[in-house]
């Protein structure tokens, strides 16, 4: 979604099938995608393939909902390509972007022009800055089995809050820890010794964590974009007498 929001990326067709699946998976991402569709200068459009007689398909017996949706996407892409050929739109090609390996292989077997998101973005050599907006994928190096990186402790959060766009440094494997339900409370009214106590608690958590439960752990090294929004809170009176 970060790549799609970039002003450099234009002339994109979002299928109705894709839009519905995004809405089902993540409401915040769905809203961001709808906002992109409303930006006229980006030329993003929705194609209602689920209500078009040439692109609507029924779910076959034994076919999963995900496989049916993948097949609907391939059918819509093929129809759109044929439609442009009949309209004699020379030089225009329909490119399917998918990170689903199975869907990609079936699309290639059908003769469709298809790329993974990373492949397509890296092919845009005139705009190398787009690569920085790519999300980490499962087949990245560093042997990380998930695109999620654990950020634990106030020091590692580095003042970042939910939905901030941040730069994260992946810590060495020996510094990886397991997720913990222990909450490290930052007592603002306490003295400097509290910082030492907090560090000792974090070290204790790392010691207890079993190697098998450790997750890729990182720390925020910079806040690229703040997610500014109103907050509600309260201020406790200081226990220190001046």
C-alpha positions, -999 to +999 in steps of 0.1 A: +000+000+000+029+024+006+041+018-030+006+025-043+004+057-024+035+070-040+028+099-065+050+082-091+027+052-095-003+059-117-027+043-142-037+013-120-069-007-122-081-022-089-105-051-095-136-053-074-125-088-062-093-073-049-111-044-032-135-067-014-107-089-002-087-059+011-118-047+029-123-081+045-086-083+057-079-048+069-102-018+073-073+007+076-056-005+044-090-005+027-096+031+036-061+041+023-069+023-009-102+041-013-085+074-007-061+066-035-090+058-058-104+093-051-073+111-062-080+121-098-044+129-106-032+093-099-056+078-124-066+048-102-098+030-112-121+003-100-133-024-124-165-041-112-155-075-126-179-093-102-209-076-120-196-080-156-211-108-177-177-116-193-156-116-161-180-130-134-173-166-125-190-192-103-171-210-075-164-245-086-171-276-064-142-281-040-126-248-048-116-226-019-127-189-018-091-178-022-086-200-053-118-187-068-108-151-062-074-158-078-091-173-108-115-143-111-085-120-111-069-139-140-101-140-159-105-102-155-069-095-166-072-117-197-105-100-206-091-066-202-061-074-223-083-088-251-106-057-248-077-034-254-066-054-284-100-051-299-100-014-292-067-012-311-050+005-282-015+000-295+013+000-270-010-006-240-004-038-220-022-051-190+002-062-162-010-084-133+008-076-100+005-104-074+026-117-046+008-150-046+033-175-061+005-200-071-015-173-088+016-160-106+024-195-120-011-201-132-012-166-148+020-173-166+006-207-179-024-187-193+000-164-212-006-133-190+021-107-183+026-110-146+051-098-120+055-099-082+053-064-067+090-064-059+100-076-094+079-049-110+091-020-088+127-030-092+123-030-130+115+007-128+151+017-129+142+054-134+127+055-100+149+035-076+135+053-046+103+032-049+123+002-037+126+018-002+088+016+001+086-021-004+075-043+025+097-071+037+087-104+021+091-140+032+119-148+007+141-120+018+176-128+029+186-129+066+165-161+070+135-143+085+104-165+082+080-137+088+077-101+077+070-090+113+099-077+135+094-076+173+099-043+190+101-047+227+109-022+254+107+016+255+142+020+243+137+000+212+104+018+204+123+051+205+092+073+211+074+057+181+036+051+184+011+030+165+009+035+127+040+057+126+062+051+096+096+042+110+130+029+100+139-003+119+173-019+125+173-057+127+193-067+158+219-095+156+204-130+161+219-134+196+199-103+207+166-117+196+140-122+223+107-138+228+074-118+230+066-110+267+034-100+284+054-080+310+047-043+307+077-021+314+062+010+329+080+043+325+077+062+358+083+098+348+084+111+383+112+087+394+149+094+394+176+082+370+179+049+389+146+038+373+163+036+339+188+011+353+160-009+369+141-010+335+173-022+318+176-050+344+140-061+338+146-062+300+177-083+306+158-107+328+132-111+301+158-119+275+174-145+299+142-163+306+132-165+269+138-199+253+158-200+221+129-217+203+105-189+212+128-161+200+115-138+172+134-115+148+139-084+171+147-049+161+148-013+173+135+019+158+163+040+146+143+068+131+107+081+127+101+088+090+065+100+093+044+107+124+008+096+125-005+128+139-039+125+156-056+137+188-050+118+220-069+117+254-049+111+286-043+123+321-014+138+341-006+123+375+006+147+402+042+143+410+051+124+441+084+144+445+082+173+468+101+203+456 
